[in-house]
Amino acid sequence: MRRHAAETPGNDVPEKLRDIKTPALIVSGGDDLCTPYIAKYMYDRIPESRWELFRTCRHMCFVEENEQYIKLLKDWLNANDE
């Protein structure tokens, strides 16, 4: 599926990240198979983004570090409530 998406003409999703105008919270785990490099890539391109790395988590930070994740999410939502 990824290869198909990458080969589809006009599929310039990475370039469209810069067009996101709303605040974005990017959360990743240090041991995630979707590496922190991908999260960093998104963070560098989404203008109003915040990136939080849960160093000892894999992909499901919201399960593995639930209390810390919920606190982060509540704080971020309160800070970005318009």
CYANA upper distance limits for C-alpha pairs under 8 A (distance plus 0.5 A):
  1 MET  CA      5 ALA  CA      6.67
  2 ARG  CA      6 ALA  CA      6.57
  3 ARG  CA      7 GLU  CA      6.63
  4 HIS  CA      8 THR  CA      6.67
  5 ALA  CA     11 ASN  CA      7.25
  6 ALA  CA     11 ASN  CA      7.16
  7 GLU  CA     11 ASN  CA      8.13
 12 ASP  CA     16 LYS  CA      7.00
 13 VAL  CA     17 LEU  CA      7.09
 14 PRO  CA     42 MET  CA      8.45
 15 GLU  CA     19 ASP  CA      8.41
 16 LYS  CA     20 ILE  CA      7.73
 17 LEU  CA     42 MET  CA      7.48
 17 LEU  CA     45 ARG  CA      6.28
 17 LEU  CA     46 ILE  CA      5.92
 18 ARG  CA     45 ARG  CA      5.66
 18 ARG  CA     46 ILE  CA      5.54
 18 ARG  CA     47 PRO  CA      6.90
 19 ASP  CA     46 ILE  CA      7.90
 20 ILE  CA     46 ILE  CA      6.61
 20 ILE  CA     47 PRO  CA      7.71
 21 LYS  CA     46 ILE  CA      8.40
 21 LYS  CA     47 PRO  CA      7.62
 21 LYS  CA     48 GLU  CA      7.57
 22 THR  CA     48 GLU  CA      7.09
 23 PRO  CA     47 PRO  CA      8.37
 23 PRO  CA     48 GLU  CA      5.23
 23 PRO  CA     49 SER  CA      5.98
 23 PRO  CA     50 ARG  CA      8.36
 23 PRO  CA     80 ASN  CA      7.54
 24 ALA  CA     46 ILE  CA      7.99
 24 ALA  CA     48 GLU  CA      6.79
 24 ALA  CA     49 SER  CA      5.02
 24 ALA  CA     50 ARG  CA      6.83
 25 LEU  CA     49 SER  CA      6.28
 25 LEU  CA     50 ARG  CA      5.57
 25 LEU  CA     51 TRP  CA      6.58
 25 LEU  CA     52 GLU  CA      8.23
 25 LEU  CA     76 TRP  CA      8.05
 26 ILE  CA     39 ALA  CA      7.07
 26 ILE  CA     42 MET  CA      8.37
 26 ILE  CA     43 TYR  CA      7.54
 26 ILE  CA     49 SER  CA      7.53
 26 ILE  CA     50 ARG  CA      6.52
 26 ILE  CA     51 TRP  CA      5.14
 26 ILE  CA     52 GLU  CA      6.79
 27 VAL  CA     39 ALA  CA      7.85
 27 VAL  CA     51 TRP  CA      6.37
 27 VAL  CA     52 GLU  CA      5.49
 27 VAL  CA     53 LEU  CA      6.47
 27 VAL  CA     54 PHE  CA      7.99
 27 VAL  CA     61 CYS  CA      8.34
 28 SER  CA     32 ASP  CA      7.45
 28 SER  CA     35 THR  CA      8.32
 28 SER  CA     36 PRO  CA      6.73
 28 SER  CA     39 ALA  CA      7.04
 28 SER  CA     51 TRP  CA      8.40
 28 SER  CA     52 GLU  CA      7.07
 28 SER  CA     53 LEU  CA      5.59
 28 SER  CA     54 PHE  CA      6.65
 28 SER  CA     57 CYS  CA      8.43
 28 SER  CA     58 ARG  CA      8.23
 28 SER  CA     59 HIS  CA      7.22
 28 SER  CA     61 CYS  CA      7.66
 29 GLY  CA     35 THR  CA      8.26
 29 GLY  CA     36 PRO  CA      7.44
 29 GLY  CA     53 LEU  CA      6.12
 29 GLY  CA     54 PHE  CA      5.18
 29 GLY  CA     55 ARG  CA      6.14
 29 GLY  CA     56 THR  CA      7.08
 29 GLY  CA     57 CYS  CA      5.02
 29 GLY  CA     58 ARG  CA      5.28
 29 GLY  CA     59 HIS  CA      6.21
 29 GLY  CA     60 MET  CA      8.05
 29 GLY  CA     61 CYS  CA      6.86
 30 GLY  CA     35 THR  CA      7.67
 30 GLY  CA     36 PRO  CA      6.76
 30 GLY  CA     53 LEU  CA      6.90
 30 GLY  CA     54 PHE  CA      6.40
 30 GLY  CA     55 ARG  CA      4.69
 30 GLY  CA     56 THR  CA      6.24
 30 GLY  CA     57 CYS  CA      6.31
 30 GLY  CA     58 ARG  CA      6.88
 31 ASP  CA     35 THR  CA      7.81
 31 ASP  CA     55 ARG  CA      7.51
 31 ASP  CA     56 THR  CA      6.88
 31 ASP  CA     57 CYS  CA      6.13
 31 ASP  CA     58 ARG  CA      5.01
 31 ASP  CA     59 HIS  CA      7.99
 32 ASP  CA     36 PRO  CA      7.81
 32 ASP  CA     57 CYS  CA      7.31
 32 ASP  CA     58 ARG  CA      4.47
 32 ASP  CA     59 HIS  CA      5.30
 33 LEU  CA     58 ARG  CA      7.64
 33 LEU  CA     59 HIS  CA      7.59
 34 CYS  CA     38 ILE  CA      7.22
 34 CYS  CA     59 HIS  CA      7.92
 35 THR  CA     39 ALA  CA      7.64
 36 PRO  CA     40 LYS  CA      6.55
 36 PRO  CA     53 LEU  CA      7.98
 37 TYR  CA     41 TYR  CA      6.53
 38 ILE  CA     42 MET  CA      6.86
 39 ALA  CA     43 TYR  CA      6.59
 39 ALA  CA     51 TRP  CA      7.82
 40 LYS  CA     44 ASP  CA      6.54
 40 LYS  CA     51 TRP  CA      7.91
 41 TYR  CA     45 ARG  CA      7.05
 42 MET  CA     46 ILE  CA      6.53
 43 TYR  CA     47 PRO  CA      8.26
 43 TYR  CA     49 SER  CA      6.33
 43 TYR  CA     50 ARG  CA      7.20
 43 TYR  CA     51 TRP  CA      6.69
 54 PHE  CA     61 CYS  CA      7.32
 57 CYS  CA     61 CYS  CA      6.21
 57 CYS  CA     64 GLU  CA      6.90
 57 CYS  CA     65 GLU  CA      7.98
 60 MET  CA     64 GLU  CA      6.68
 61 CYS  CA     65 GLU  CA      5.88
 61 CYS  CA     66 ASN  CA      7.31
 61 CYS  CA     69 TYR  CA      7.21
 62 PHE  CA     66 ASN  CA      5.25
 62 PHE  CA     69 TYR  CA      5.94
 62 PHE  CA     70 ILE  CA      7.81
 65 GLU  CA     69 TYR  CA      6.43
 66 ASN  CA     70 ILE  CA      6.51
 67 GLU  CA     71 LYS  CA      6.70
 68 GLN  CA     72 LEU  CA      6.67
 69 TYR  CA     73 LEU  CA      6.59
 70 ILE  CA     74 LYS  CA      6.54
 71 LYS  CA     75 ASP  CA      6.56
 72 LEU  CA     76 TRP  CA      6.54
 73 LEU  CA     77 LEU  CA      6.49
 74 LYS  CA     78 ASN  CA      6.55
 75 ASP  CA     79 ALA  CA      6.63
 76 TRP  CA     80 ASN  CA      6.64
 77 LEU  CA     81 ASP  CA      6.31
